[in-house]
Amino acid sequence: MITLFNLSLSGHVPTGLKCHPDQEHVIYPLGCTILIQAINTQEQNFLHGHGNNVSCVTISKSGVYLASGQVTFMGFKADIILWDYKKRELIARLSLHKGKIEALAFSPNDLYLVSLGGPDDGSVVVWSIAKRECRDEMFVTAGNGTIRVWELDLPNRKIWPTECQTGQMKRIVMSITMADDDSFFYLGTTTGDILKMNPRTKLLADTGPAKDKFSLGVSAIKCLKMGGLLVGSGAGLLVFCKSPSYKPIKKIQLQGGITSITLRGEGHQFFVGTEESHIYRVNFTDFKETLIATCHCEAVQDIVFPFGTTELFATCAKKDIRVWHTLSNRELLRITVPNMTCHGIDFMRDGKSIISAWDDGRIRAFAPETGRLMYVINNAHRIGVTAIATTSDCKRVISGGGEGEVRVWQISCQTQKLEEALKEHKSSVSCIRVKKNNEECVTASTDGTCIIWDLVRLRRNQMILANTLFQCVCYHPEEFQIITSGTDRKIAYWEVFDGSVIRELEGSLSGSVNGMDITLEGVHFVTGGNDHLVKVWDYNEGEVTHVGVGHSGNITRIRISPGNQYIVSVSADGAILRWKYPFTS
């Protein structure tokens, strides 16, 4: 096993971020996994058990139990898992609902777990956790034009719903919170107002605000024990307000629609999660936010280390490139190009620029310290730039496009000139690697070919053919062999001289192998792909030595850090996982 550290929050799960009653841990979903993270020490535990993405998480008031629900395919059973928090173990798997678990809630004394099915299911189920004498007999559900208070009739094994009366008012409810003494519950709506309901009379107590409703709806809401409400909007506004006016008493603007608000203790401090996969810590008294965790909220396309240093690495996903501090997992820089997708990145060997490949057909270079745009190569490729690499003398950039062309660019301080367009691939270029002496490079393409190019005479040296969509390629450090992989799940070793295949390994049992990297010594290499596993291989033996389990999305790219300290893998669910390299270098 390789040990790992994760950098991301699945920002699209409503109320997915939770603070444990022990006030020492936050809990949140990441794809199919539940992550428990210590607030002070950053130590992490992973709960694996779901077969598909987690759709909701809840913690019992005592903190003894955790429950999580998932989505699944239409018509199939969606599991709820009950976890023992202390042991970090699965207690029970509950399967009744179909399609999706929309929401979960524990009764105040840990007697029952109530689950609400998704749109294809529409049922409410009450699960008995343990037989005790006390009664936890009421819960509330709400949705599109419906608010119901349910009461448990245990002797008859029934639950009785009562529809709440809101008069002429028709609302779609996004969020819900119960006052500590059960005297009222509050509902956040898509129209940006808050409804206060009395659970005993089932009547509307008040509603607000009358003006200045919350933009993009009230997506998260939380009752405070001291009175008042914390309200989060779809536009990222966080507000402290009170009934009946609901006018902001304190407010701050955060980045991304707010999906979760969770209290630490009595609410002197609380955590907020947003759609942008940001986690903020807010102290109630000064009502100022501290960004404590951030990550990509889209599929991560590439990861790269600067030459010779483990301290930093860069990733790209959708519209942004981010530079990270490896050890603290802190985001140091974010470069954003709105409405574009970045497919690949590389650091120039001198560390003075990050070269990036974009779907608008442009190559953009940025300064790694400030993120300043240094230059743009317009119309670099017709159907987007899909892969990029740089030479070690910092004089050339090699790019691959969606149309299959490989282009060699001469780069100087002032000018960027096209040296040659190499037209042999018939489909998009997925990976480019350059030989150490800069006289040769290899390009992998989804047309089933890998081509070795002579960068001095600017023509083809050798072509490799296979019945696959090639996703990744690496030179062995001695540079007489290359290794490739792709959708046929085979890892193949090839002779550079004549393009003949030397050996083939079964790289994965399920799905494409998308990422590959090799150590500087060439003794081991790593792969990752659609089986969600990170694998460390012995190059000569052709055998797997270590397997890393942690991703819940398809791994898109993988890199070994200089000096072989870490492996960093990135995936389609926005996760960046840092693994301890299993061998001492």
C-alpha positions in Angstrom: 0.0 0.0 0.0 1.1 3.6 -0.7 0.1 6.2 1.8 -1.8 9.2 0.5 -3.0 12.8 1.2 -5.9 14.4 -0.5 -6.5 18.0 -1.4 -10.1 18.3 -2.4 -13.7 18.7 -1.4 -16.6 17.6 -3.6 -18.3 21.0 -3.7 -21.5 19.9 -5.5 -23.0 17.9 -2.6 -25.6 20.0 -0.7 -24.6 20.3 3.0 -21.8 17.9 2.3 -19.3 19.6 4.6 -19.9 18.6 8.3 -18.1 19.5 11.6 -18.0 16.6 14.0 -19.3 17.2 17.5 -15.8 16.5 18.9 -14.9 19.9 17.3 -11.6 18.4 16.0 -12.6 17.0 12.6 -14.4 18.0 9.5 -16.1 15.4 7.3 -16.9 15.7 3.6 -17.4 13.5 0.5 -15.0 13.1 -2.4 -16.6 11.1 -5.2 -17.3 7.6 -3.7 -15.3 8.2 -0.6 -15.9 9.9 2.8 -13.0 11.9 4.1 -12.4 12.7 7.8 -9.9 15.4 8.3 -8.4 16.7 11.6 -8.8 20.5 11.8 -5.5 21.2 13.6 -3.1 18.4 12.4 -4.5 17.9 8.8 -4.4 14.1 9.4 -6.8 12.3 7.1 -8.9 9.1 7.2 -10.8 7.6 4.3 -14.0 5.6 4.4 -14.4 3.4 1.4 -17.6 1.5 0.7 -19.8 3.2 -1.8 -19.9 2.0 -5.4 -20.9 5.4 -6.8 -20.7 9.1 -5.9 -21.8 10.1 -2.4 -24.9 12.4 -2.5 -25.4 13.2 1.2 -23.7 12.9 4.5 -24.9 13.3 8.1 -23.5 12.9 11.6 -25.5 11.9 14.7 -25.8 14.5 17.5 -23.6 12.3 19.8 -21.0 11.9 17.1 -21.1 8.1 17.5 -22.5 7.5 14.0 -22.0 8.7 10.5 -24.3 8.0 7.6 -23.8 8.5 3.9 -26.0 7.9 0.9 -25.1 7.6 -2.8 -26.4 7.9 -6.3 -26.7 4.9 -8.6 -28.2 4.1 -12.0 -31.9 4.4 -12.7 -33.9 1.5 -11.3 -31.0 0.2 -9.2 -30.9 0.2 -5.4 -28.9 3.1 -3.9 -27.1 2.2 -0.7 -27.0 4.1 2.6 -24.0 3.2 4.8 -24.0 3.5 8.6 -20.5 4.1 9.9 -18.9 3.7 13.4 -17.1 7.1 13.7 -14.6 6.0 16.3 -13.6 2.8 14.6 -13.9 4.3 11.1 -15.8 1.1 10.2 -18.9 0.2 8.3 -21.7 -1.0 10.6 -24.5 -1.6 8.2 -25.5 -1.2 4.5 -29.1 -0.2 4.1 -30.7 -0.8 0.6 -34.3 0.1 -0.1 -34.3 3.4 -2.1 -33.8 3.4 -5.8 -31.7 5.8 -7.9 -30.4 8.3 -5.3 -30.4 9.1 -1.6 -31.5 12.8 -1.5 -31.1 13.5 2.2 -30.3 11.7 5.6 -30.9 12.8 9.2 -30.4 11.2 12.6 -33.0 11.7 15.3 -31.6 13.7 18.3 -31.0 10.6 20.5 -29.4 8.4 17.8 -32.5 6.1 17.8 -33.4 6.4 14.2 -32.0 7.3 10.8 -34.4 8.9 8.4 -33.7 8.7 4.6 -35.3 10.5 1.7 -35.2 8.9 -1.8 -34.4 11.0 -4.9 -36.8 12.0 -7.7 -37.1 8.4 -9.1 -37.8 7.0 -5.6 -39.9 9.6 -3.7 -40.1 7.5 -0.5 -39.2 8.2 3.1 -37.8 5.4 5.3 -37.2 5.3 9.0 -34.4 3.0 10.1 -34.1 1.8 13.7 -30.5 2.1 14.9 -30.9 0.4 18.3 -33.9 -0.5 20.4 -34.2 1.9 23.4 -37.0 3.4 25.4 -36.8 7.1 24.4 -38.9 8.5 21.6 -37.6 10.6 18.7 -40.8 10.7 16.9 -40.8 13.7 14.5 -39.0 14.7 11.3 -39.5 17.1 8.4 -39.1 16.8 4.6 -39.5 19.5 2.0 -39.0 19.9 -1.7 -40.9 21.2 -4.8 -44.1 22.8 -3.4 -44.3 20.4 -0.5 -43.4 20.7 3.2 -44.3 17.7 5.4 -44.0 17.0 9.1 -43.9 13.3 9.8 -44.8 11.5 13.0 -43.7 8.0 14.0 -46.3 5.5 15.0 -44.1 2.7 16.2 -46.7 0.2 17.5 -48.3 0.1 14.0 -45.0 0.5 12.2 -46.3 3.6 10.4 -45.2 7.1 9.7 -48.0 9.7 9.4 -47.3 12.8 7.2 -49.1 16.1 7.6 -48.8 18.7 4.9 -47.8 22.2 6.2 -50.0 25.1 5.2 -48.3 28.1 3.4 -51.5 29.6 2.0 -51.1 31.0 -1.5 -47.3 30.8 -1.3 -45.7 28.1 -3.5 -42.0 27.5 -3.0 -39.2 25.1 -4.0 -37.2 24.3 -0.8 -33.4 24.0 -1.1 -32.3 23.8 2.5 -33.8 23.1 5.9 -32.8 23.5 9.6 -34.5 22.8 12.9 -34.3 25.1 16.0 -32.5 23.4 18.9 -35.7 23.2 21.0 -37.8 21.9 18.1 -40.1 25.0 18.4 -39.6 26.0 14.8 -38.0 24.9 11.6 -36.7 27.2 8.8 -36.7 26.5 5.1 -34.5 28.2 2.4 -36.1 28.5 -1.0 -35.0 28.9 -4.6 -36.7 32.3 -4.7 -34.3 33.6 -2.1 -36.6 33.9 0.9 -36.8 32.0 4.2 -40.0 30.3 5.6 -40.4 29.8 9.4 -42.8 27.0 10.2 -44.3 25.8 13.5 -44.0 21.9 13.6 -46.9 21.6 16.1 -49.5 23.7 14.3 -48.0 23.0 10.8 -48.6 26.7 10.0 -46.3 29.4 8.6 -45.0 31.6 11.4 -43.3 34.2 9.2 -41.4 34.7 6.0 -38.7 37.1 4.8 -36.8 39.1 3.8 -39.5 41.2 2.1 -37.0 43.0 -0.1 -33.4 42.2 -1.2 -34.0 38.4 -1.4 -31.0 36.1 -1.5 -29.7 36.0 -5.0 -29.7 32.5 -6.6 -31.7 31.1 -3.6 -31.0 30.1 0.0 -28.8 27.1 -0.7 -27.7 26.5 3.0 -29.2 27.4 6.3 -28.3 26.7 9.9 -29.9 27.6 13.3 -27.6 28.9 16.0 -28.1 28.0 19.7 -27.8 31.7 20.7 -30.6 32.5 18.3 -30.5 33.7 14.8 -29.7 32.0 11.5 -26.6 31.6 9.3 -27.8 31.8 5.7 -25.8 30.9 2.6 -26.9 31.9 -0.9 -26.3 30.4 -4.4 -24.4 33.6 -5.2 -21.9 33.0 -2.4 -23.2 35.5 0.2 -23.0 34.4 3.8 -25.3 36.2 6.2 -26.2 36.2 9.9 -29.8 37.3 10.4 -32.9 36.9 12.7 -36.6 36.3 12.3 -38.9 38.0 11.3 -37.0 40.6 9.2 -34.2 38.3 8.0 -32.1 41.5 7.3 -28.4 40.9 7.3 -26.8 41.7 10.7 -23.4 40.5 9.5 -22.4 39.4 6.0 -19.4 38.3 3.9 -19.0 37.4 0.2 -17.4 34.0 -0.5 -16.3 32.5 -3.8 -18.8 30.1 -5.3 -22.4 29.2 -4.4 -22.6 28.0 -0.7 -23.5 24.4 -0.4 -22.7 23.7 3.3 -22.6 25.4 6.7 -21.5 23.3 9.7 -21.0 24.5 13.3 -18.0 23.8 15.5 -19.4 23.4 19.0 -22.1 26.0 19.8 -21.3 28.0 16.6 -18.5 30.2 18.0 -16.7 29.0 14.9 -18.1 27.4 11.8 -17.1 26.0 8.4 -18.6 26.8 5.0 -18.3 24.8 1.8 -18.9 26.2 -1.7 -19.4 24.8 -5.2 -15.9 26.0 -6.1 -14.6 23.3 -3.7 -13.5 25.9 -1.2 -13.7 25.3 2.6 -13.8 28.5 4.7 -13.4 28.8 8.5 -15.4 31.7 10.0 -15.2 33.0 13.6 -18.7 34.2 14.5 -17.6 37.3 16.5 -15.5 39.1 13.8 -17.3 37.3 10.9 -14.2 37.1 8.8 -13.4 34.2 6.6 -10.2 32.2 6.3 -9.8 29.9 3.3 -8.5 26.6 4.8 -8.8 24.3 1.8 -9.3 24.7 -1.9 -9.2 22.5 -5.0 -10.4 22.1 -8.6 -14.1 21.5 -9.0 -13.7 20.1 -12.5 -11.8 17.2 -14.0 -8.0 17.8 -13.6 -6.3 17.4 -17.0 -2.6 17.5 -16.2 0.0 17.7 -13.4 3.7 18.7 -13.6 6.6 19.4 -11.3 9.2 22.1 -12.1 12.7 20.7 -13.0 14.6 19.5 -10.0 12.3 20.6 -7.2 9.7 18.7 -5.2 8.5 21.8 -3.3 5.9 22.9 -5.9 3.8 21.4 -8.6 1.1 22.8 -11.0 -2.2 21.3 -12.1 -4.8 22.4 -14.7 -8.5 21.9 -14.9 -11.1 23.5 -17.1 -10.5 27.3 -16.9 -7.6 27.5 -14.5 -4.0 26.5 -13.7 -3.0 26.3 -10.1 0.4 26.1 -8.4 0.5 24.2 -5.1 3.0 23.9 -2.2 3.6 20.2 -2.1 4.0 19.7 1.7 1.3 22.0 3.1 -1.2 21.3 0.2 -1.7 25.1 0.0 -2.7 26.8 -3.3 0.0 29.4 -4.0 -1.3 30.8 -7.3 -4.3 30.6 -9.5 -4.3 31.6 -13.2 -7.8 31.8 -14.7 -8.8 32.1 -18.4 -12.6 32.3 -18.3 -14.7 30.0 -20.6 -11.7 28.0 -21.8 -10.4 24.6 -21.0 -6.7 23.9 -20.4 -5.6 20.5 -21.7 -1.9 20.4 -20.7 0.9 22.3 -18.9 4.7 22.3 -18.7 7.3 24.3 -16.8 10.2 25.7 -18.8 13.4 24.1 -17.5 14.6 27.6 -16.2 11.4 27.9 -14.1 10.6 31.3 -15.7 7.4 30.3 -17.4 4.4 27.9 -17.4 3.5 26.9 -20.9 -0.1 25.8 -21.3 -2.3 24.3 -24.0 -5.9 25.5 -24.5 -9.0 24.4 -26.4 -9.3 27.7 -28.2 -6.2 26.7 -30.2 -3.9 29.0 -28.3 -0.7 28.4 -26.4 -0.3 30.7 -23.4 2.8 31.3 -21.3 2.5 32.6 -17.7 5.0 33.8 -15.1 4.9 31.1 -12.3 5.3 33.6 -9.4 2.7 36.2 -10.4 0.5 34.5 -13.0 1.2 37.4 -15.4 0.5 36.5 -19.1 3.9 36.6 -20.9 2.9 35.7 -24.4 0.2 34.0 -26.5 0.6 32.0 -29.7 -2.7 32.5 -31.5 -4.0 29.8 -33.9 -1.4 27.3 -32.8 -3.8 24.5 -33.7 -7.1 24.3 -35.5 -9.0 22.0 -33.2 -7.5 23.1 -29.9 -4.1 22.4 -28.4 -4.3 19.0 -26.7 -0.7 18.3 -25.5 2.4 20.4 -24.8 6.1 19.8 -24.0 9.3 22.0 -23.8 12.9 21.4 -24.6 15.5 21.6 -21.8 17.4 24.4 -23.5 14.2 26.6 -23.2 14.4 27.4 -26.9 11.5 25.3 -28.2 7.9 24.3 -27.4 6.4 21.2 -29.1 2.6 21.2 -29.2 0.0 18.7 -30.4 -3.5 19.5 -31.6 -6.9 18.0 -31.9 -6.5 17.7 -35.7 -3.3 15.5 -35.1 -0.6 18.0 -36.1 2.6 18.2 -34.1 4.1 21.7 -34.3 7.6 22.9 -33.3 7.9 26.5 -32.1 11.1 28.6 -31.6 10.8 30.6 -28.5 12.8 33.7 -27.6 12.2 36.6 -25.2 10.4 38.7 -27.8 9.2 36.2 -30.5 7.5 32.9 -30.9 8.0 31.4 -34.4 6.6 28.3 -36.0 9.5 26.2 -37.2 7.7 23.2 -38.6 4.3 21.6 -38.7 4.5 17.7 -38.7 1.4 16.2 -40.3 1.3 12.5 -39.7 -1.2 11.8 -36.9 -4.8 11.5 -38.0 -6.4 12.2 -34.6 -5.7 14.2 -31.5 -2.2 14.1 -29.9 -2.6 13.0 -26.2 1.0 13.1 -24.9 4.4 14.4 -25.9 7.8 13.5 -24.3 11.2 15.0 -25.4 14.5 13.2 -25.3 17.1 14.7 -22.9 19.4 16.0 -25.7 16.4 17.7 -27.4 17.2 16.0 -30.7 14.2 13.7 -30.6 10.6 13.5 -29.2 7.8 11.0 -29.1 4.1 11.8 -29.5 1.2 9.6 -28.7 -2.1 9.9 -30.5 -5.7 8.5 -30.2 -5.3 7.4 -33.8 -3.4 4.3 -32.6 0.1 5.5 -33.5 3.1 6.8 -31.5 5.6 8.7 -33.7 9.3 9.3 -32.9 10.4 12.6 -34.5 13.8 13.8 -35.4 13.9 17.4 -34.0 17.1 18.3 -35.9 15.9 17.4 -39.4 12.2 17.8 -38.4 10.9 14.6 -39.9 9.6 11.2 -38.8 12.1 8.7 -37.5 9.8 5.8 -36.6 6.1 5.0 -36.2 4.6 2.6 -33.7 1.1 1.1 -34.5 -1.3 -0.6 -32.1 -5.0 -1.3 -31.9 -5.6 1.3 -29.1 -6.2 4.9 -28.4 -2.8 5.9 -27.0 -3.1 8.1 -23.9 0.4 8.2 -22.4 4.0 7.6 -23.4 7.4 7.7 -21.6 11.0 7.4 -22.5 13.0 5.0 -20.4 15.9 7.2 -19.0 18.4 5.3 -21.1 16.2 6.4 -24.1 16.6 3.2 -26.2 13.1 2.1 -25.2 9.7 3.8 -24.7 6.7 2.6 -22.8 3.1 3.3 -23.9 -0.4 2.7 -22.7 -4.0 3.6 -23.6 -7.5 2.3 -24.0 -6.5 -1.4 -24.6 -5.2 -1.5 -21.0 -1.9 -2.9 -22.2 1.4 -1.5 -21.2 3.8 -2.0 -24.1 7.6 -1.6 -24.2 9.0 -0.6 -27.7 12.4 -0.4 -29.2 13.1 3.3 -30.3 15.5 2.2 -33.1 13.1 0.2 -35.2 9.7 0.6 -33.4 9.4 -3.1 -32.6 7.4 -4.3 -29.6 9.6 -5.9 -26.8 6.9 -6.9 -24.3 3.3 -6.3 -23.3 1.8 -6.3 -19.8 -1.8 -6.3 -18.6 -1.9 -2.7 -17.2 -5.4 -2.8 -15.8 -8.3 -5.2 -15.5 -10.9 -2.5 -16.2 -10.7 0.6 -18.3 -8.1 2.7 -20.0 -4.6 3.6 -18.6 -4.4 7.4 -18.9 -1.3 8.5 -17.0 2.2 7.2 -16.7 5.6 8.4 -15.3 9.0 6.8 -14.8 11.8 7.4 -12.2 15.0 9.1 -13.2 16.8 5.8 -12.7 14.3 3.8 -14.7 13.9 1.1 -12.0 10.2 1.8 -11.4 7.3 3.4 -13.2 3.8 4.4 -12.1 0.4 4.2 -13.9 -3.1 5.4 -13.2 -6.4 5.1 -15.2 -10.1 4.3 -15.2 -9.8 1.6 -12.6 -9.1 4.4 -10.0 -5.9 2.6 -8.9 -2.3 4.0 -8.6 0.1 1.2 -9.5 3.9 1.1 -9.0 5.7 -1.2 -11.4 9.1 -2.8 -11.5 10.4 -1.9 -15.0 12.6 -5.0 -15.5 10.3 -7.5 -13.9 7.1 -6.0 -15.4 5.3 -6.6 -12.1 3.2 -4.4 -9.8 5.0 -3.8 -6.5 2.5 -1.4 -4.8 -1.2 -0.4 -5.3 -2.7 2.8 -4.1 -6.5 2.9 -3.4 -8.0 6.4 -2.9 -9.3 7.9 -6.1 -13.1 7.7 -6.7 -12.8 9.1 -10.3 -10.9 8.1 -13.4 -7.2 9.0 -12.9 -6.2 11.4 -15.8 -2.5 12.0 -15.2 0.2 10.9 -12.7 3.8 12.1 -11.9 6.7 11.1 -9.7 8.3 14.1 -8.0 12.0 14.8 -8.6 14.0 12.9 -6.1 11.3 10.2 -5.8 9.7 11.5 -2.6 6.1 11.6 -3.8 3.7 10.4 -6.5 0.9 12.9 -7.3 -2.1 11.7 -9.2 -5.1 13.7 -10.5 -8.6 12.6 -11.5 -11.8 13.4 -13.4 -13.6 14.2 -10.1 -11.3 17.1 -9.4 -9.2 15.2 -6.8 -5.4 15.7 -6.4 -3.9 12.9 -4.3 -0.3 13.0 -3.0 1.2 9.5 -2.2 4.4 8.7 -0.3 6.8 7.0 -2.8 7.1 3.4 -1.5 10.9 3.0 -2.1 13.7 5.0 -0.5 15.7 6.6 -3.2 
